[in-house]
Amino acid sequence: MFRSRMFLIGTIGVILLVSILGIKYSPAQTTGFVNPREQAIDNQVELTEDVAIPNPALQTTAESEESATKAERSVVDVDAQLASDDEQAEIRQAIQALVAQNAAKLHTGPGWLHIQLHHLRNKDKSSALSNGQAIPLNYISDTWYHLNEQGQAVEVVAFMRTEEGDPVQISTFKDNMWRNLTIAEEWAGDPFTPQLDLGFSADANRAEGGGTLRQQMSQIAGQPVVQFTLREDFDAPLQMEGYAHPMVAAERRASFAEHSGDLVQMERVFVTEDGQELVVEHIDVISNEYPVEPAAEVLALLQQEVTQ
């Protein structure tokens, strides 16, 4: 199982705006995942050696046949596990190929990237900013990234808006400093590569040996997509903050355009004790444009400083 469930469960508090920018949040980087694959292969070899050589001189015919059957079953189990590992590796490779195809456009030269996402969340209660302003359950993230020749964001203007378009909070990044202009906070940062897949491929890699990946073809609004599902089954039911019922599993589902590799849709799903699937967050990509020129009022926000 995983040492950290952040990749599936997510966090809502202070990193909410950071997460919609596609920045790698440091706690996720410092927590690893158990990867039992090498240990599992060792165990499988040992298991096969222990039971695959019955001794007819010490057993009845029935006991010998039973031991032989167990040995055959053990070998089949080993083969099935290895086949499953190979299948999971192939799915991870398919994810990486689509993500790399989409990210290649960011290395065509300096320019502005504009991404708009529609977030729909299903929670029993909402949260608020440190200044007391409520964060709507459903919102639009509207982010402008100024990329350099290496495809790294050196300037950012990020809006969280209501579904009606009104700003909830605004953050900027310039000269290696982040500034939340709404709650008057600032902190140091470094240029970064926007995660066009919202971190799904990194989560799939970190989950190797623990979570389970599935792949299927589907359609969204008539567009053919490849949908990947990353699932974790919990050791015991978990009570998540903001939800009334304990959860026994969590999934992230990412749908990519079959031909371009563009992320089309993302879902975070909890599974309750009685088997109900609760879509706790649904994200639709409204637009993903590069290169594009930002409006003058967007650029003007880069000149603003945090005021107490």
GUTOR-635713 format. One line per 2 residues: their letters; for each residue z, y, x of N, C-alpha, C, O. Coordinates in steps of 0.1 Angstrom, whole numbers. Atoms other than C-alpha are relative to their C-alpha. Layout:
N
a	Z/Y/X/Z/Y/X/Z/Y/X/Z/Y/X | ...
END
This chain:
308
mf	0/-12/8/0/0/0/0/12/9/1/12/21 | 1/-12/-8/-2/36/10/13/6/3/23/5/-5
rs	-12/-8/-3/24/56/28/1/13/-7/11/18/-10 | 0/-13/7/13/87/10/-10/-1/-12/-21/-7/-10
rm	9/0/11/-2/90/-25/-6/13/-3/-12/15/-14 | 6/-14/2/-13/126/-21/-15/-1/-3/-20/7/-11
fl	14/0/1/-49/116/-19/-5/-3/-15/-16/1/-19 | 4/3/14/-49/103/-55/8/9/-10/2/13/-20
ig	-8/-7/10/-20/121/-72/-2/15/1/-3/22/-9 | 2/-14/-1/-26/155/-57/12/8/-1/23/3/-6
ti	-11/-9/1/-3/185/-55/-5/12/-7/-16/16/-5 | 4/-11/8/-3/215/-78/6/13/4/0/23/1
gv	-7/-12/-3/21/240/-64/-7/10/9/-18/15/5 | 6/-10/-8/14/263/-35/-14/-3/6/-21/6/10
il	13/3/-6/-16/244/-23/-11/-1/-11/-23/-5/-7 | 10/1/10/-35/247/-56/-13/7/4/-24/1/3
lv	12/-7/-4/-58/274/-45/-6/-5/13/-18/-5/15 | 5/6/-13/-61/259/-10/-8/-12/-3/-19/-14/4
si	7/12/3/-72/226/-25/-14/3/-6/-23/-5/-3 | 13/-2/6/-100/241/-45/-10/7/10/-22/7/7
lg	9/-5/-10/-114/258/-14/-6/-11/9/-15/-8/16 | 6/11/-8/-120/224/2/6/0/14/0/-5/23
ik	-6/0/-13/-96/230/31/9/-12/1/15/-17/-8 | -9/11/-3/-78/201/47/14/4/1/18/11/10
ys	-14/-3/0/-41/205/38/7/-8/9/6/-20/9 | -5/7/-11/-20/196/67/9/-12/-3/8/-22/4
pa	-8/13/2/5/171/51/-9/-12/-2/-5/-23/2 | 8/12/2/-24/149/41/-6/-4/14/-9/-16/15
qt	5/4/-14/-35/150/78/10/-8/7/7/-16/16 | -11/5/-8/-1/140/91/5/-13/-6/13/-20/1
tg	-5/13/6/5/110/67/-12/-10/1/-23/-7/-3 | 10/10/-2/-14/79/75/1/-11/-11/8/-9/-20
fv	0/11/10/-22/48/55/1/-13/7/-5/-16/18 | -1/14/-5/-13/12/61/-13/-6/1/-20/-7/-10
np	13/7/-1/-43/-7/74/3/-14/5/3/-16/17 | -4/14/-3/-34/-44/73/-12/-9/4/-10/-21/5
re	11/9/-1/-69/-56/79/1/-9/12/-1/-21/11 | -1/8/-12/-64/-68/115/11/-11/-2/9/-23/2
qa	-11/9/2/-30/-84/106/-4/-10/-10/-1/-22/-9 | 4/9/10/-46/-100/75/-9/-11/6/-8/-22/2
id	9/10/-6/-73/-117/96/7/-9/8/5/-21/8 | -8/9/-8/-47/-130/120/7/-10/-9/8/-22/-6
nq	-7/9/10/-27/-144/90/-10/-11/-5/-6/-22/-7 | 9/9/6/-58/-160/76/-4/-11/9/-4/-23/5
ve	3/10/-10/-67/-178/108/12/-10/1/10/-22/2 | -12/9/-1/-31/-191/111/2/-9/-12/5/-21/-11
lt	-1/8/12/-31/-202/75/-10/-12/0/-6/-23/-4 | 10/11/0/-63/-222/79/4/-11/10/2/-22/7
ed	-4/10/-10/-50/-239/110/11/-8/-5/12/-20/-2 | -11/8/4/-18/-249/93/-3/-11/-10/3/-21/-10
va	1/9/12/-32/-266/62/-14/-8/1/-16/-16/-8 | 14/5/0/-68/-276/72/-1/-14/6/-12/-20/7
ip	0/13/-7/-58/-308/91/10/-10/-6/20/-12/1 | -10/9/6/-41/-333/68/1/-13/9/-9/-16/16
np	-2/12/-8/-27/-365/85/2/-12/-9/12/-14/-15 | 0/11/9/-36/-396/64/10/-10/4/15/-18/-5
al	-10/11/-5/-12/-418/85/14/3/-6/22/-6/-7 | -14/-4/5/18/-399/70/0/3/-15/10/7/-20
qt	1/-4/14/5/-393/34/-6/-11/-8/-14/-19/-3 | 7/9/9/-5/-413/4/-14/6/-2/-17/17/2
ta	14/-5/3/-42/-410/-7/1/12/-9/-7/22/-6 | -1/-12/9/-32/-385/-35/5/12/8/-1/23/6
es	-5/-11/-8/-12/-364/-10/-11/5/9/-13/17/11 | 11/-4/-9/-42/-365/14/-10/8/-7/-15/18/-2
ee	10/-7/8/-66/-354/-13/5/14/-4/-2/24/-4 | -6/-13/4/-42/-326/-24/0/9/12/-3/21/10
sa	0/-8/-11/-39/-314/11/-14/5/4/-16/17/8 | 14/-4/-3/-77/-314/16/-4/11/-10/-11/20/-6
tk	4/-10/10/-81/-295/-16/6/14/3/0/24/2 | -6/-12/-4/-56/-269/-5/-6/7/12/-8/19/13
ae	7/-5/-11/-73/-266/28/-13/7/-3/-17/17/2 | 13/-6/5/-107/-260/11/3/13/-7/-5/23/-5
rs	-3/-12/7/-91/-234/-11/4/11/9/0/23/7 | -4/-10/-10/-76/-216/19/-12/5/7/-13/18/9
vv	13/-4/-7/-110/-215/36/-8/9/-9/-13/20/-5 | 7/-8/10/-125/-201/4/6/13/-1/0/24/-2
dv	-7/-12/1/-98/-175/1/-3/9/12/-5/21/10 | 3/-8/-12/-104/-164/37/-14/6/-1/-16/18/2
da	14/-4/1/-142/-162/31/-1/11/-11/-8/21/-9 | 0/-10/11/-136/-142/-2/6/13/5/0/24/2
ql	-6/-13/-5/-113/-117/16/-9/7/10/-11/19/9 | 9/-6/-9/-138/-112/44/-12/6/-7/-17/17/-3
as	11/-6/7/-166/-107/19/4/12/-7/-4/22/-8 | -5/-12/7/-144/-82/0/1/11/10/-3/22/7
dd	0/-11/-10/-138/-63/32/-13/5/4/-15/17/5 | 14/-4/-3/-175/-62/40/-5/9/-11/-12/19/-9
eq	4/-8/11/-182/-49/5/6/13/0/-1/23/-3 | -7/-13/-1/-156/-22/8/-6/9/11/-8/21/9
ae	6/-7/-11/-171/-12/41/-13/6/-3/-17/17/0 | 14/-5/4/-206/-9/26/2/11/-10/-6/21/-9
ir	-1/-11/10/-193/13/-2/5/13/8/0/23/5 | -4/-12/-8/-175/36/23/-12/6/8/-14/18/9
qa	12/-5/-7/-208/38/43/-9/7/-10/-16/17/-6 | 8/-7/10/-227/47/11/5/14/-3/-2/23/-5
iq	-6/-13/3/-202/75/4/-3/10/12/-7/21/9 | 2/-8/-11/-205/88/39/-15/5/1/-18/16/5
al	14/-4/-1/-243/88/38/-4/11/-10/-11/20/-7 | 3/-10/10/-245/108/6/7/13/4/1/24/2
va	-7/-12/-4/-219/133/18/-7/7/12/-8/19/12 | 7/-5/-12/-237/137/52/-13/6/-4/-17/17/1
qn	13/-6/5/-270/143/33/2/13/-6/-6/23/-3 | -3/-13/6/-254/171/13/5/10/10/1/22/9
aa	-6/-9/-9/-235/186/42/-11/5/10/-9/16/16 | 10/-4/-10/-267/188/64/-5/14/-3/-9/21/6
kl	6/-14/3/-278/220/45/8/11/6/3/22/7 | -9/-11/-5/-248/239/59/-3/3/15/3/12/20
ht	3/-2/-15/-262/236/95/-14/6/2/-20/4/13 | 14/-6/-1/-295/254/88/1/14/5/-9/21/6
gp	-1/-14/-5/-281/287/101/11/7/-7/16/2/-17 | -11/-7/7/-255/313/92/-4/5/-14/-16/8/-16
gw	3/-5/14/-253/324/55/12/-2/-9/23/-8/-4 | -10/1/10/-232/324/24/-2/-12/-9/-13/-14/-14
lh	0/12/9/-223/293/4/8/4/-12/19/10/-11 | -7/-3/13/-213/298/-33/2/-12/-8/-7/-19/-12
iq	-3/11/8/-195/271/-52/9/4/-12/19/11/-10 | -8/-2/12/-182/272/-88/4/-13/-6/-5/-22/-8
lh	-5/12/6/-161/245/-103/8/3/-12/15/12/-13 | -8/-1/13/-147/240/-138/10/-11/0/7/-23/-1
hl	-11/9/0/-113/224/-138/6/-2/-14/9/8/-20 | -7/3/13/-100/207/-170/12/-9/3/10/-20/8
rn	-12/8/-3/-64/194/-167/7/-4/-12/8/4/-22 | -7/6/11/-44/172/-190/15/-2/5/18/-12/11
kd	-15/1/-4/-6/179/-184/8/3/-12/4/10/-22 | -9/-3/11/24/181/-206/7/14/2/13/19/-7
ks	-5/-13/-2/34/214/-190/-9/7/11/-15/0/19 | 8/-7/-10/17/241/-169/9/5/10/22/4/9
sa	-8/-6/-11/28/258/-137/-2/15/1/-10/20/-7 | 1/-15/-1/31/294/-125/-1/3/14/4/-4/23
ls	0/-6/-13/25/315/-95/14/5/4/22/6/-5 | -13/-5/-4/54/328/-75/4/13/-6/16/17/-7
ng	-3/-12/6/51/361/-92/2/-1/-15/3/8/-23 | -3/3/14/56/344/-126/-13/-1/-9/-12/-5/-20
qa	12/1/8/20/345/-137/-4/-14/-2/-4/-22/7 | 3/13/4/10/314/-156/-13/-5/6/-23/3/6
ip	13/6/-4/-17/291/-141/-5/-8/-12/1/-17/-16 | 5/7/12/-39/280/-170/-3/-15/4/-7/-18/15
ln	3/14/-2/-44/243/-174/-15/-2/3/-19/-10/12 | 15/1/-2/-82/248/-175/-4/14/7/1/24/3
yi	3/-12/-8/-97/273/-150/-13/-2/7/-18/-13/8 | 12/0/-8/-128/282/-130/4/4/15/10/14/17
sd	-1/-4/-14/-127/282/-92/-14/5/5/-24/-2/4 | 12/-7/-4/-153/306/-78/1/5/14/8/14/17
tw	-3/-2/-15/-155/306/-40/-13/3/7/-23/-4/6 | 10/-4/-9/-177/323/-15/4/-3/14/14/2/18
yh	-3/4/-14/-179/309/21/-11/7/8/-22/4/6 | 10/-6/-10/-195/329/49/0/-10/12/10/-11/19
ln	1/10/-10/-207/302/73/-6/5/13/-15/13/13 | 6/-3/-13/-215/304/110/-11/-10/3/-14/-18/-5
eq	11/9/-4/-242/285/129/4/-14/0/-4/-23/-2 | -5/14/0/-220/254/130/4/-5/-14/9/-16/-15
gq	-4/4/13/-214/254/93/14/2/-3/19/-4/-13 | -15/-3/3/-178/266/95/1/13/-7/-6/23/-4
av	-3/-12/8/-164/291/71/9/9/9/20/6/13 | -8/-10/-7/-153/322/90/5/12/-9/14/19/-5
ev	-5/-9/10/-149/344/59/-1/-7/-13/-10/-15/-16 | -1/6/13/-139/334/24/5/10/-10/14/18/-7
va	-5/-7/12/-135/351/-10/1/-10/-11/-9/-16/-15 | -2/10/9/-119/328/-35/7/6/-13/17/12/-12
fm	-6/-4/13/-112/335/-72/4/-12/-8/-3/-22/-8 | -4/9/11/-93/314/-97/-1/8/-13/6/19/-14
rt	3/-8/12/-105/326/-131/4/-9/-13/4/-21/-12 | -1/7/13/-97/317/-167/-14/-4/-5/-24/0/1
ee	13/5/5/-124/300/-187/-8/12/-6/-20/11/-7 | 7/-12/5/-132/335/-201/-5/9/11/-11/19/9
gd	5/-8/-11/-138/348/-166/10/10/6/7/17/16 | -10/-9/-5/-106/368/-161/7/-5/13/10/-17/13
pv	-6/5/-12/-91/366/-126/15/-4/-2/23/3/-8 | -14/5/0/-58/346/-122/6/3/14/17/8/15
qi	-4/-4/-14/-55/350/-84/-13/0/9/-23/-6/6 | 11/-3/-10/-77/361/-55/5/-2/14/16/4/17
st	-4/2/-14/-75/350/-19/-12/3/9/-24/1/5 | 10/-3/-10/-95/360/12/3/-7/13/15/-9/16
fk	-2/5/-14/-100/346/47/-9/9/9/-21/9/7 | 7/-8/-9/-110/369/75/8/2/13/20/3/13
dn	-7/-1/-13/-102/372/113/12/-10/1/22/-6/6 | -10/11/-1/-83/339/111/13/3/-7/24/-2/-4
mw	-12/-3/9/-59/352/84/-4/-2/-14/-14/3/-19 | 1/2/15/-56/340/48/9/11/-6/20/14/-2
rn	-7/-10/8/-45/367/23/-1/-4/-15/-12/-4/-20 | 0/1/15/-35/360/-13/3/13/-5/15/18/-5
lt	-2/-14/4/-40/394/-28/7/1/-13/12/12/-17 | -7/0/13/-24/384/-61/15/-1/2/22/6/-5
ia	-14/1/-2/10/373/-48/5/6/13/17/4/17 | -4/-8/-12/10/394/-16/5/-9/10/16/-7/15
ee	-4/8/-11/12/366/9/-12/-2/10/-23/-1/6 | 11/2/-10/-7/360/41/5/-10/11/17/-11/13
wa	-3/10/-9/-8/332/67/-12/-2/9/-23/0/5 | 11/2/-10/-28/323/98/-8/-13/-3/-2/-22/-9
gd	9/11/3/-57/299/96/-11/0/11/-12/9/19 | 12/1/-9/-88/287/115/-12/-2/-8/-12/-7/-19
pf	12/3/7/-124/285/106/-1/-15/-3/5/-23/4 | 0/14/4/-131/252/88/-13/-3/-7/-21/6/-11
tp	12/4/7/-159/232/73/3/-3/-15/11/-12/-17 | -3/3/14/-159/233/35/-3/-15/-4/-13/-20/1
ql	2/13/5/-155/199/19/-7/0/-13/-2/1/-24 | 9/0/12/-184/197/-5/3/-11/-9/0/-11/-21
dl	-3/11/9/-171/164/-18/15/1/-4/20/-9/-10 | -14/-2/3/-136/178/-23/9/-10/6/20/-14/1
gf	-9/8/-8/-122/155/3/-1/-15/-4/7/-23/1 | 0/14/5/-132/122/-15/-4/-9/12/3/-20/13
sa	4/9/-11/-149/107/16/11/-3/10/13/-14/14 | -12/2/-9/-119/113/38/11/-8/-6/17/-17/1
da	-10/9/7/-96/98/12/-4/-15/0/4/-23/2 | 5/14/0/-118/67/10/2/-6/14/5/-18/15
nr	-1/5/-14/-117/63/48/15/-2/3/19/-13/9 | -14/2/-3/-79/68/50/6/-11/-8/16/-17/-4
ae	-5/10/8/-74/43/22/-5/-14/4/-2/-24/-3 | 5/14/-4/-91/14/41/12/-9/2/21/-6/8
gg	-10/10/-1/-71/-17/37/11/1/-10/20/-7/-11 | -10/-1/10/-50/-4/8/-6/2/-14/-4/-6/-22
gt	6/-2/13/-70/11/-21/-12/-8/-1/-17/-15/8 | 12/8/4/-99/-5/-38/-11/10/-4/-9/18/-12
lr	12/-8/4/-134/11/-40/-10/-8/-9/-12/-20/-7 | 11/5/8/-160/5/-67/-12/9/0/-10/21/2
qq	12/-8/1/-196/17/-70/-8/-4/-11/-10/-16/-14 | 9/4/11/-219/19/-99/-10/12/-3/-7/24/1
ms	9/-10/4/-249/38/-112/3/5/-14/8/-2/-22 | -3/-6/13/-245/62/-141/-9/12/-2/-18/15/6
qi	8/-13/3/-260/94/-157/10/10/-5/19/7/-13 | -8/-12/5/-244/128/-163/-11/10/-4/-18/16/4
ag	10/-10/6/-264/151/-186/-14/-4/4/-23/5/7 | 14/4/-2/-295/130/-180/-3/-2/15/-14/-6/18
qp	2/0/-14/-291/132/-142/5/-14/6/17/-17/3 | -5/13/-6/-289/98/-123/10/3/11/8/12/20
vv	-10/-2/-9/-257/97/-103/6/-13/5/5/-24/-2 | -7/11/-6/-238/73/-80/15/3/-2/19/13/4
qf	-14/-2/3/-202/70/-92/8/-10/9/6/-22/9 | -9/7/-8/-175/59/-67/14/1/-6/18/12/-10
tl	-13/-1/4/-140/50/-78/9/-6/10/7/-16/16 | -10/4/-9/-110/48/-55/13/-2/-8/18/7/-14
re	-11/4/8/-80/30/-70/12/-4/8/10/-11/18 | -12/5/-6/-44/25/-60/9/-5/-11/12/2/-21
df	-10/5/9/-20/2/-78/13/1/6/15/-3/18 | -13/-3/-6/16/12/-73/9/-12/0/7/-21/-8
da	-9/11/-1/43/-12/-63/9/-1/-12/13/-12/-17 | -8/-1/12/64/0/-93/-4/12/-7/-10/21/-1
pl	3/-11/7/59/24/-121/6/13/5/17/13/10 | -4/-13/-6/61/61/-110/1/10/-11/-8/11/-20
qm	-1/-11/10/73/90/-131/-5/13/7/1/18/16 | 6/-11/-6/51/119/-122/5/13/-7/6/13/-19
eg	-5/-13/6/63/155/-127/-11/6/-8/-23/7/-4 | 9/-6/9/46/171/-156/-7/-10/-10/-15/-6/-18
ya	5/10/9/38/138/-174/11/-8/-6/21/-11/0 | -11/6/8/58/121/-201/2/-15/3/14/-20/3
hp	0/15/-1/50/84/-193/-1/-4/15/-9/2/22 | 2/5/-14/54/64/-160/-14/-5/2/-21/-10/-8
mv	14/4/-4/22/55/-142/1/-12/9/10/-13/18 | 0/13/-8/13/21/-126/-12/0/9/-12/-8/19
aa	12/-1/-9/-20/31/-109/-6/14/-1/-4/21/-11 | 7/-13/0/-41/61/-100/-14/-2/6/-16/-11/14
er	14/1/-4/-78/66/-95/-6/14/2/-2/23/-4 | 9/-11/-1/-102/92/-82/-14/-5/-2/-18/-15/4
ra	14/4/3/-138/90/-95/-9/12/4/-8/23/-2 | 9/-11/-5/-165/110/-77/-14/-4/-3/-18/-16/0
sf	14/3/3/-201/112/-90/-9/9/8/-7/21/8 | 10/-8/-9/-229/123/-66/-14/-2/-5/-18/-13/-10
ae	14/1/4/-265/131/-74/-7/-10/9/-5/-10/21 | 6/12/-7/-285/100/-64/-9/5/12/-9/-1/22
hs	10/-4/-10/-312/119/-44/4/11/9/0/11/21 | -4/-11/-9/-295/150/-30/13/-2/6/16/4/16
gd	-13/2/-5/-260/138/-25/10/11/-4/22/11/0 | -9/-11/5/-246/169/-43/11/-7/-9/9/-16/-17
lv	-10/4/9/-212/163/-59/-3/6/-14/-5/18/-15 | 3/-4/14/-217/165/-97/13/1/-8/15/10/-16
qm	-12/1/8/-183/155/-111/11/-7/8/8/-16/15 | -12/7/-6/-148/145/-100/10/-2/-11/12/7/-19
er	-11/3/10/-120/129/-121/12/-6/8/10/-14/17 | -12/7/-5/-84/121/-113/6/-7/-12/8/0/-23
vf	-5/8/11/-70/94/-135/13/-7/3/15/-13/14 | -12/8/-1/-36/79/-141/-1/-11/-10/-6/-10/-21
vt	-1/11/9/-30/45/-157/15/-2/-4/23/-4/5 | -13/2/4/1/41/-178/4/-14/-1/-4/-23/1
ed	-5/13/1/23/11/-182/-6/-9/-11/-8/-21/-9 | 6/8/10/6/1/-214/-15/-1/1/-22/-5/-8
gq	15/1/-3/-29/3/-198/-8/11/-4/-21/10/-3 | 8/-11/3/-40/36/-211/-4/8/12/3/10/22
el	5/-8/-11/-62/57/-188/1/14/-4/-5/19/-14 | -2/-14/3/-52/93/-187/-7/9/10/-4/9/22
vv	8/-9/-9/-78/117/-172/8/13/2/8/21/-7 | -9/-11/-2/-54/142/-157/-7/13/5/-2/24/4
eh	8/-12/-4/-81/164/-141/-14/-5/0/-18/-15/5 | 14/2/0/-118/166/-147/-7/12/6/-4/24/1
id	6/-11/-7/-139/188/-124/-15/-1/-1/-21/-12/3 | 14/0/0/-175/197/-131/-5/11/10/0/22/10
vi	6/-9/-10/-196/214/-104/-10/9/-8/-20/4/-13 | 8/-9/7/-211/245/-121/-12/4/8/-24/4/4
sn	11/-4/-9/-231/257/-91/4/-3/14/16/-3/18 | -1/3/-14/-236/249/-54/-12/6/6/-22/0/8
ey	12/-7/-5/-259/275/-38/2/4/14/12/9/19 | 0/-3/-14/-268/280/-2/-15/1/5/-22/-8/2
pv	-8/-12/-2/-279/304/12/-1/10/-12/-11/9/-19 | 0/-10/11/-271/332/-13/8/12/4/17/11/13
ep	-7/-12/-4/-260/368/-10/11/4/-10/8/4/-22 | -11/-4/9/-226/378/-25/-2/15/-4/-9/23/2
aa	1/-13/5/-223/409/-46/9/10/8/18/5/16 | -7/-9/-9/-209/441/-30/15/0/-3/23/1/6
ev	-14/0/4/-176/439/-50/7/-13/6/19/-12/9 | -5/12/-6/-171/404/-35/3/3/15/14/0/20
la	-2/-4/-14/-176/417/1/11/10/2/18/10/12 | -10/-10/-1/-153/446/-6/14/-5/1/23/0/7
ll	-13/6/0/-124/423/-12/4/-5/15/16/-6/17 | -3/4/-14/-126/412/25/7/11/8/13/9/18
qq	-6/-11/-7/-115/447/35/15/3/-5/22/11/1 | -13/-3/5/-83/446/14/11/-8/8/9/-19/13
ev	-12/6/-7/-49/439/30/11/-3/-10/11/2/-21 | -11/3/9/-18/424/15/10/12/0/13/17/10
tq	-10/-10/2/5/450/1/12/-5/-7/11/-12/-18 | -12/5/7/41/444/-8/4/9/-12/14/6/-18
END
